[in-house]
Amino acid sequence: GNNVAVLMQGASSTVTNNGVIASANGLGVDMSAGGRVINEGLQASITGESGALRVAGGSANVSNINGATIKGGAQSDGVQLLAGGAVTNQRAGSLISGGHSGVSISGGNAATNIVNNVAGAQINSAGNGLVGVSLQSGGIVMNGVGSSINGTTASVQATGARRWSMRWRPTAVRPC
């Protein structure tokens, strides 16, 4: 089968996690109509070998906060937003990672595709990876003091973008 730990179909949905959502062979969370994901706390994790979190069919708002983890497998993304949206990764210990990209956003537009990595949080590509953050339709990346975004090829990559910006504050980011 599909091997999805949490599958949300048909309407915009909300997933709130303070525990463990995991799929050894598939996706951790798969949402087909956009929505919101809140992954919060030291015990909170969303993992999947084929990708931790994938949202299609509508814009998404993802919050990974207070030491939570979102981690995709060796050949996948941690967070993949196929119709644009925003990702907030906040507080020390908070981690978003994937073997391909930590965060990948396509669709949406440069004004609404936003990645906010602050307060000691980390976004990275953990394997043969490409980039920490990939913006295929432009967007804004904000990386705060003490936070890091890392990738094997590039920390942040924007392709096909008419407009995108990065707001770096003094931090530990590997240069592109």
C-alpha positions as CSV (number, residue, x, y, z in Angstrom):
1,G,0.0,0.0,0.0
2,N,0.6,3.6,0.4
3,N,2.5,3.4,3.8
4,V,1.3,6.8,5.0
5,A,1.2,7.3,8.8
6,V,-1.3,10.2,8.6
7,L,-3.4,10.8,5.4
8,M,-5.7,13.8,5.2
9,Q,-7.8,14.1,2.0
10,G,-10.7,16.1,0.6
11,A,-10.6,19.3,2.6
12,S,-8.0,21.6,4.1
13,S,-7.0,20.0,7.4
14,T,-5.1,20.6,10.6
15,V,-2.6,18.1,12.1
16,T,-1.4,18.9,15.7
17,N,1.4,16.6,17.0
18,N,3.0,16.4,20.4
19,G,4.1,12.8,20.1
20,V,5.4,10.5,17.3
21,I,4.2,10.2,13.7
22,A,6.3,7.8,11.7
23,S,6.4,5.7,8.6
24,A,9.3,3.4,8.0
25,N,8.5,3.0,4.2
26,G,6.3,6.0,3.2
27,L,5.3,9.4,4.2
28,G,4.8,10.6,7.8
29,V,2.0,13.1,6.9
30,D,0.4,13.5,3.5
31,M,-2.3,16.2,3.1
32,S,-4.0,16.5,-0.3
33,A,-5.9,19.9,0.2
34,G,-3.6,22.2,2.0
35,G,-3.9,23.1,5.7
36,R,-1.9,23.5,8.8
37,V,0.6,21.3,10.7
38,I,1.8,22.1,14.2
39,N,4.6,19.8,15.5
40,E,5.4,21.0,19.0
41,G,7.7,19.9,21.9
42,L,10.8,17.9,22.6
43,Q,8.9,14.6,22.2
44,A,7.2,15.6,18.9
45,S,8.5,14.1,15.7
46,I,7.2,13.5,12.2
47,T,9.3,11.1,10.1
48,G,9.0,9.2,6.9
49,E,11.4,7.4,4.6
50,S,9.6,8.8,1.5
51,G,9.3,12.2,3.1
52,A,8.2,13.4,6.5
53,L,5.6,15.9,5.5
54,R,4.0,16.5,2.0
55,V,1.2,19.0,1.4
56,A,-0.5,19.4,-2.0
57,G,-3.7,20.9,-3.4
58,G,-3.6,24.1,-1.3
59,S,-1.3,26.4,0.6
60,A,0.2,25.1,3.9
61,N,1.3,26.6,7.1
62,V,3.9,24.4,9.0
63,S,5.1,25.2,12.6
64,N,7.9,23.0,14.0
65,I,8.5,24.5,17.4
66,N,10.0,24.1,20.9
67,G,12.5,21.3,20.1
68,A,10.3,19.3,17.7
69,T,11.7,17.3,14.7
70,I,10.6,16.8,11.1
71,K,12.9,14.4,9.3
72,G,12.6,12.8,5.8
73,G,14.6,9.8,4.5
74,A,17.8,9.6,2.6
75,Q,16.2,10.5,-0.8
76,S,13.4,12.7,0.3
77,D,12.4,16.1,1.8
78,G,11.7,16.9,5.4
79,V,8.9,19.4,4.4
80,Q,7.5,19.5,0.9
81,L,4.9,22.1,0.1
82,L,3.6,21.6,-3.5
83,A,1.2,24.5,-3.6
84,G,3.2,27.1,-1.6
85,G,3.0,28.2,1.9
86,A,5.0,29.1,5.0
87,V,7.3,27.2,7.4
88,T,8.3,28.3,10.8
89,N,11.1,26.4,12.6
90,Q,11.6,27.9,16.0
91,R,13.7,27.3,19.2
92,A,16.9,25.5,20.0
93,G,16.6,21.8,19.3
94,S,14.0,22.2,16.5
95,L,15.1,20.4,13.4
96,I,13.8,20.0,9.9
97,S,15.9,17.8,7.7
98,G,15.8,15.5,4.7
99,G,18.3,13.7,2.5
100,H,17.2,15.7,-0.5
101,S,16.1,19.1,1.0
102,G,15.2,20.2,4.5
103,V,12.4,22.4,3.1
104,S,11.2,22.4,-0.5
105,I,8.5,24.8,-1.6
106,S,7.0,24.9,-5.1
107,G,3.9,26.6,-6.3
108,G,2.6,29.6,-4.4
109,N,4.4,32.9,-5.0
110,A,7.4,34.9,-3.9
111,A,5.3,37.0,-1.5
112,T,3.7,34.1,0.3
113,N,6.4,31.4,0.3
114,I,8.2,32.1,3.6
115,V,10.7,30.1,5.6
116,N,11.4,31.5,9.1
117,N,14.2,29.7,10.9
118,V,14.8,31.4,14.3
119,A,15.9,31.1,17.9
120,G,18.5,28.4,17.5
121,A,16.6,26.1,15.1
122,Q,18.2,24.1,12.3
123,I,17.2,23.2,8.7
124,N,19.5,20.9,6.7
125,S,20.0,18.5,4.0
126,A,21.3,15.4,5.8
127,G,22.6,13.2,3.0
128,N,23.6,13.5,-0.6
129,G,21.4,16.4,-0.4
130,L,21.0,19.3,-2.3
131,V,19.9,22.2,-0.3
132,G,18.7,23.2,3.1
133,V,15.9,25.3,1.6
134,S,14.6,25.1,-2.0
135,L,12.3,27.7,-3.3
136,Q,11.0,26.9,-6.8
137,S,8.6,29.8,-7.1
138,G,10.6,32.4,-5.2
139,G,10.0,33.5,-1.6
140,I,11.6,34.8,1.6
141,V,14.0,33.1,3.9
142,M,14.7,34.5,7.3
143,N,17.5,32.9,9.4
144,G,17.9,34.3,13.0
145,V,20.8,34.6,15.4
146,G,22.0,31.1,16.5
147,S,20.0,29.3,13.8
148,S,21.5,27.4,10.8
149,I,20.5,26.4,7.3
150,N,22.9,23.9,5.6
151,G,23.0,21.9,2.4
152,T,25.6,19.9,0.5
153,T,25.1,21.9,-2.7
154,A,23.7,25.2,-1.2
155,S,22.2,26.5,2.0
156,V,19.3,28.1,0.0
157,Q,18.4,27.7,-3.6
158,A,15.8,29.7,-5.5
159,T,14.9,28.7,-9.1
160,G,12.4,30.0,-11.5
161,A,11.9,32.9,-9.2
162,R,11.0,36.4,-10.3
163,R,11.5,37.7,-6.8
164,W,13.0,36.3,-3.7
165,S,15.0,37.6,-0.7
166,M,17.1,36.3,2.1
167,R,17.4,38.1,5.4
168,W,20.4,36.7,7.2
169,R,21.3,37.7,10.7
170,P,24.7,36.8,12.2
171,T,24.6,33.0,12.4
172,A,26.2,29.7,11.5
173,V,25.2,29.3,7.9
174,R,27.4,27.5,5.4
175,P,28.1,29.9,2.5
176,C,26.6,29.0,-0.9
